[in-house]
Amino acid sequence: MNLFSLSGKTALITGGTRGIGQAMAIAMAEAGADIVLIQRDTSNQDTRLEIEKLGRKATIYTVDLASQTSVSSLVSTVLQDGHDINILLNCAGIQRRHPSHLFPLEDWDEVLQVNLTTVFTLCRDVGAHMLTRNPDRAGQRGSIINVASLVSFQGGLTVPAYAAAKGGVAQLTKALSNEWAAKGINVNAIAPGYVATDMNTALIQDKERAASILSRIPAGRWGCPDDFKGSVVYLASRASAYVSGEVLTVDGGWMGR
Ligand SMILES: NC(=O)c1ccc[n+]([C@@H]2O[C@H](COP(=O)([O-])OP(=O)(O)OC[C@H]3O[C@@H](n4cnc5c(N)ncnc54)[C@H](OP(=O)(O)O)[C@@H]3O)[C@@H](O)[C@H]2O)c1
């Protein structure tokens, strides 16, 4: 299991309070990493406590990922406080649903900020730090994992801002990989299928839509947050040392259909 060990590493994670990001944060801690959690406030201590129960360190920094000003100073603050960052996981995301001809610009701007511009800013700033780190014995300096979506490939319905942002996340992942893979920074994305989290409450409550989605998933079920534990540890660890620029679908077979 040494190949998958994250022992001695620190992961900076957005979106760790609940859903997919929480499971991913706990998975990385189970694999041995200490975790820096980026949250909008400190009211939710659940993930921090779970990580500490595993004997790992968890530190919360508060940032509103919808505010570019707030995001811009984050990485320098974390580094100045003495944390190294070996792994970056951009998992936070928001959804806004409206028919496209009625889509409000403020919702467009918010989705693009949280789901794409903030992802770029954190990749840029953490990537700049990783480039200054000494490579390990395998020549690795760090791993960056972004969370994409099936609408990185498909258009979705009534989610034009989300589809544009997630399409951007997939392309950003490849663009950064092209620059950084030779320098020991692997940049990959995980594209979840349909997962039963708060983000999908509207879809789950729409019985007809939920049934039609389910009927198209070869695995015969929606995903759950724990389905993402293996893929995130893989992409954060030495096991994926020669994998970069990949958008890994974890979708119960949806994209193969
Ligand atoms: N669920 C799915 O089917 C699905 C499918 C494809 C892709 N994804 C992607 O997977 C990722 C996780 O989704 P999920 O379903 O687990 O979502 P979720 O349960 O709704 O959780 C969203 C996370 O993002 C954080 N967040 C949102 N806006 C923020 C802000 N302005 N500042 C700080 N934190 C913020 C939330 O923090 P708070 O708790 O403070 O709100 C929460 O931790 C997202 O990138 C999503 O787009 C999900």
The ligand as an SDF file (V2000), in Angstrom:
LIG
                    3D

 48 52  0  0  0  0  0  0  0  0999 V2000
  -23.1170   15.9790   -6.7550 N   0  0  0  0  0  0  0  0  0  0  0  0
  -22.9110   15.6980   -8.0130 C   0  0  0  0  0  0  0  0  0  0  0  0
  -23.6690   14.9410   -8.6410 O   0  0  0  0  0  0  0  0  0  0  0  0
  -21.7550   16.2970   -8.7560 C   0  0  0  0  0  0  0  0  0  0  0  0
  -21.5900   15.9220  -10.0990 C   0  0  0  0  0  0  0  0  0  0  0  0
  -20.5230   16.4490  -10.8150 C   0  0  0  0  0  0  0  0  0  0  0  0
  -19.6550   17.3210  -10.1990 C   0  0  0  0  0  0  0  0  0  0  0  0
  -19.8410   17.6740   -8.9080 N   0  0  0  0  0  0  0  0  0  0  0  0
  -18.8740   18.6020   -8.3240 C   0  0  0  0  0  0  0  0  0  0  0  0
  -18.3200   18.0110   -7.1610 O   0  0  0  0  0  0  0  0  0  0  0  0
  -17.9620   19.0460   -6.2430 C   0  0  0  0  0  0  0  0  0  0  0  0
  -18.6140   18.7630   -4.9030 C   0  0  0  0  0  0  0  0  0  0  0  0
  -20.0080   18.6920   -5.1160 O   0  0  0  0  0  0  0  0  0  0  0  0
  -21.0220   18.2080   -3.9790 P   0  0  0  0  0  0  0  0  0  0  0  0
  -22.1630   17.5920   -4.6800 O   0  0  0  0  0  0  0  0  0  0  0  0
  -20.2890   17.4730   -2.9240 O   0  0  0  0  0  0  0  0  0  0  0  0
  -21.5020   19.6440   -3.4580 O   0  0  0  0  0  0  0  0  0  0  0  0
  -22.1420   20.1130   -2.0660 P   0  0  0  0  0  0  0  0  0  0  0  0
  -22.5310   18.9390   -1.2220 O   0  0  0  0  0  0  0  0  0  0  0  0
  -23.1660   21.1120   -2.4450 O   0  0  0  0  0  0  0  0  0  0  0  0
  -20.8990   20.8350   -1.3610 O   0  0  0  0  0  0  0  0  0  0  0  0
  -20.3650   21.9920   -1.9330 C   0  0  0  0  0  0  0  0  0  0  0  0
  -19.1130   22.3890   -1.1800 C   0  0  0  0  0  0  0  0  0  0  0  0
  -18.5820   23.6060   -1.7390 O   0  0  0  0  0  0  0  0  0  0  0  0
  -18.4380   24.5650   -0.6880 C   0  0  0  0  0  0  0  0  0  0  0  0
  -18.6340   25.9310   -1.1880 N   0  0  0  0  0  0  0  0  0  0  0  0
  -19.5350   26.3490   -2.1090 C   0  0  0  0  0  0  0  0  0  0  0  0
  -19.4490   27.6780   -2.2710 N   0  0  0  0  0  0  0  0  0  0  0  0
  -18.4730   28.1290   -1.4270 C   0  0  0  0  0  0  0  0  0  0  0  0
  -17.9260   29.4040   -1.1280 C   0  0  0  0  0  0  0  0  0  0  0  0
  -18.3650   30.5200   -1.7250 N   0  0  0  0  0  0  0  0  0  0  0  0
  -16.9310   29.4830   -0.2160 N   0  0  0  0  0  0  0  0  0  0  0  0
  -16.4830   28.3680    0.4070 C   0  0  0  0  0  0  0  0  0  0  0  0
  -16.9600   27.1240    0.1720 N   0  0  0  0  0  0  0  0  0  0  0  0
  -17.9500   27.0000   -0.7340 C   0  0  0  0  0  0  0  0  0  0  0  0
  -19.5200   24.1820    0.3020 C   0  0  0  0  0  0  0  0  0  0  0  0
  -19.2810   24.7970    1.5520 O   0  0  0  0  0  0  0  0  0  0  0  0
  -20.5460   25.1160    2.5630 P   0  0  0  0  0  0  0  0  0  0  0  0
  -20.8390   23.8320    3.2810 O   0  0  0  0  0  0  0  0  0  0  0  0
  -20.0190   26.1810    3.4440 O   0  0  0  0  0  0  0  0  0  0  0  0
  -21.6770   25.5860    1.7050 O   0  0  0  0  0  0  0  0  0  0  0  0
  -19.3850   22.6660    0.2960 C   0  0  0  0  0  0  0  0  0  0  0  0
  -18.2580   22.2770    1.0470 O   0  0  0  0  0  0  0  0  0  0  0  0
  -18.4060   20.3640   -6.8860 C   0  0  0  0  0  0  0  0  0  0  0  0
  -17.3230   20.9490   -7.5840 O   0  0  0  0  0  0  0  0  0  0  0  0
  -19.4610   19.9080   -7.8680 C   0  0  0  0  0  0  0  0  0  0  0  0
  -19.6160   20.8220   -8.9200 O   0  0  0  0  0  0  0  0  0  0  0  0
  -20.8720   17.1860   -8.1730 C   0  0  0  0  0  0  0  0  0  0  0  0
  1  2  1  0
  2  3  2  0
  2  4  1  0
  4  5  1  0
  4 48  2  0
  5  6  2  0
  6  7  1  0
  7  8  2  0
  8  9  1  0
  8 48  1  0
  9 10  1  0
  9 46  1  0
 10 11  1  0
 11 12  1  0
 11 44  1  0
 12 13  1  0
 13 14  1  0
 14 15  2  0
 14 16  1  0
 14 17  1  0
 17 18  1  0
 18 19  2  0
 18 20  1  0
 18 21  1  0
 21 22  1  0
 22 23  1  0
 23 24  1  0
 23 42  1  0
 24 25  1  0
 25 26  1  0
 25 36  1  0
 26 27  1  0
 26 35  1  0
 27 28  2  0
 28 29  1  0
 29 30  1  0
 29 35  2  0
 30 31  1  0
 30 32  2  0
 32 33  1  0
 33 34  2  0
 34 35  1  0
 36 37  1  0
 36 42  1  0
 37 38  1  0
 38 39  2  0
 38 40  1  0
 38 41  1  0
 42 43  1  0
 44 45  1  0
 44 46  1  0
 46 47  1  0
M  CHG  2   8   1  16  -1
M  END
$$$$
